[in-house]
Amino acid sequence: MKKRTFLKTLLTSLMLFSVAACDDGGAGAASTKVVKISSVVAPTHPSTIALKEVFKPMIESKTQGKYQIDIYDSGQLGDEKQSFDYTRQGIVDMSVLGTVMWSEVPKMSVPDFPFLFRDIAHARKIYQGEVGQEIATSFEQTQPIKFLAWMPNGARVFSSSKALSSPDQFKGQKMRMPNNPIHVKVAELLGANVAIMGLGEVFTALEQGVVDGQDNPLSTFVQQGFYSVNKNIYETNHMISSLELLVNANFWNGLTEEEKAIFNEAAKATSDKSWDLYQESIEADKKLIQEHGGVITTPSEADLKVLIEKMQPLYADLYKKYDWAEALVDKVRNTQ
């Protein structure tokens, strides 16, 4: 395991060195600035598709080739934490990642608040609206990064190799959760036993029965092939998580006002495209899962109330910890 980790780190370092070496676009294109975007999600993810189909052509066309956008998906340039650090340091110019910075920027934990959003359309309105801007501003106040846009990571659902179609069936099940205290607390409040592990370990853990289940967006469930080892999906949509399009502050401050306007315009269009693609992908993901023998259960209204009620101790802790949390949650829930 240590050898594989070392080799992966070495390969990433070599790739970053190689990318940096050709940053000027080659001797024949000295006027072209290569803009490196590190994305932690797959090439089939809505955000990656939107970057390639919208962001890249808009920037390159509207700046008349002054900027060349190179997109490295699937964590080629590092995982979430590494990509975030590389963006802060200017090793890469831009990144697409989740809320890995929540411990440093508390308001970035809001996307992980359980059952905060009514549905995906509501989440999109919040992220792309006033609340999203408030969170982004809080982020920019403490980080050497410009926050460009919110994109969807997906509505998280639970899955298990055991029966899972009601709140009481969580009890005693061993659930893999990411290393995030809110996520862990959610599973514990539902009655599950928690195993913390990285995403790359999950398939094998499910296959070997080390854990019974996990939670992730359906898109991740499909991309990771979990449907072959977990057949029961409980469509709780308990978190509608986000990805953020970020740019190094020094790079951003080096742009002209006209160029900043172009990047902002492209970022907004990319955000819209990614949300459109994500919303369109949900039924296709469900169909694929069902074709592979998966059973998807949507909580009844009564069961949803039970699930939400079980989260109240977590919200009490969050309100005690963050003096802004209750007002922000009220703002989100009161947004129509």
Secondary structure by P-SEA (a helix, b strand, c coil): caaaaaaaaaaaaaaaaaaaaacccccccccbbbbbbbbccccccaaaaaaaacaaaaaaaaacccbbbbbbcccccccaaaaaaaaaaccccbbbbccccccccccccccccccccccaaaaaaaaacaaaaaaaaaaaacccccccccccccbbbbbcccccccccccccbbbbbcccaaaaaaaaaabbbbbbbcccccaaaaaacccccccccaaaaaaaccccccccccccccccccccccccaaaaaaccaaaaaaaaaaaaaaaaaaaaaaaaaaaaaaaaaaaabbbbbbbcaaaaaaaaaaaaaaaaaaaaaccccaaaaaaaaacc
